[in-house]
Amino acid sequence: MANSPQAKKRARQNEKRFDVNKARRSRIRTFLRKVEEAIASGDKEAATAALRQAQPELMRGVTKGILHKNTVSRKISRLSARVKALGA
């Protein structure tokens, strides 16, 4: 357990950040799930719209330090390739 005042404050701050990050991660996963569901349904327009909404959320996760930049780039690339393949 934290003993010094700054360690106690740090523990409080960590709890707050954990909650914020957890909510943000959950929000990102929701957007990804919407894209996955649209792809699974085979609706290219819905999948494209869902991907357009998911991209800024994913990039926001990068700027907030939730996800790594290359991870997000890979996810966006793979999702956009799958959406593009729906039309073919």
C-alpha positions as CSV (number, residue, x, y, z in Angstrom):
1,M,0.0,0.0,0.0
2,A,1.2,3.5,-0.7
3,N,2.6,5.3,2.3
4,S,3.9,8.7,1.2
5,P,1.4,11.4,0.2
6,Q,2.6,11.5,-3.4
7,A,2.3,7.8,-3.7
8,K,-1.3,8.0,-2.4
9,K,-2.1,10.7,-4.9
10,R,-0.5,8.7,-7.7
11,A,-2.7,5.7,-6.8
12,R,-5.8,7.9,-6.9
13,Q,-4.7,9.3,-10.3
14,N,-4.1,5.8,-11.6
15,E,-7.5,4.7,-10.7
16,K,-9.1,7.6,-12.5
17,R,-7.0,7.1,-15.6
18,F,-7.8,3.4,-15.6
19,D,-11.6,4.2,-15.7
20,V,-11.1,6.7,-18.5
21,N,-8.9,4.4,-20.5
22,K,-11.3,1.5,-19.9
23,A,-14.3,3.5,-21.2
24,R,-12.3,4.7,-24.2
25,R,-11.1,1.1,-25.0
26,S,-14.7,-0.1,-24.7
27,R,-15.9,2.6,-27.1
28,I,-13.2,1.7,-29.7
29,R,-14.2,-2.0,-29.5
30,T,-17.9,-1.0,-30.0
31,F,-17.0,0.8,-33.2
32,L,-14.9,-2.1,-34.4
33,R,-17.8,-4.5,-33.7
34,K,-20.1,-2.4,-35.7
35,V,-17.7,-2.6,-38.7
36,E,-17.4,-6.3,-38.2
37,E,-21.2,-6.8,-38.1
38,A,-21.6,-4.7,-41.3
39,I,-19.0,-6.8,-43.1
40,A,-20.6,-10.0,-41.9
41,S,-24.0,-8.8,-43.2
42,G,-22.5,-8.1,-46.6
43,D,-23.8,-4.6,-46.8
44,K,-21.0,-2.6,-48.4
45,E,-22.5,0.9,-47.8
46,A,-23.1,0.2,-44.1
47,A,-19.6,-1.3,-43.7
48,T,-18.1,1.8,-45.4
49,A,-20.0,4.1,-43.1
50,A,-19.1,2.2,-40.0
51,L,-15.4,2.2,-41.0
52,R,-15.5,5.9,-41.6
53,Q,-16.9,6.4,-38.1
54,A,-14.4,3.9,-36.5
55,Q,-11.3,5.4,-38.0
56,P,-11.2,8.7,-36.0
57,E,-12.0,6.7,-32.8
58,L,-9.1,4.4,-33.5
59,M,-6.7,7.3,-34.2
60,R,-7.9,9.0,-31.0
61,G,-7.0,5.9,-29.1
62,V,-3.4,6.4,-30.5
63,T,-3.2,10.0,-29.4
64,K,-4.5,9.1,-26.0
65,G,-2.0,6.3,-25.6
66,I,-4.5,3.4,-25.5
67,L,-3.3,1.7,-28.6
68,H,0.0,1.7,-30.6
69,K,0.1,3.6,-33.9
70,N,1.1,0.6,-36.0
71,T,-1.6,-1.6,-34.4
72,V,-4.3,0.9,-35.4
73,S,-2.8,1.3,-38.9
74,R,-2.8,-2.5,-39.3
75,K,-6.4,-2.8,-38.1
76,I,-7.7,0.0,-40.4
77,S,-5.8,-1.4,-43.3
78,R,-7.2,-4.9,-42.8
79,L,-10.7,-3.7,-42.2
80,S,-10.7,-1.4,-45.3
81,A,-9.4,-4.3,-47.4
82,R,-12.3,-6.4,-46.2
83,V,-14.8,-3.7,-46.9
84,K,-13.3,-3.1,-50.4
85,A,-13.6,-6.9,-51.1
86,L,-17.4,-6.8,-50.4
87,G,-18.0,-5.0,-53.7
88,A,-16.0,-7.5,-55.7
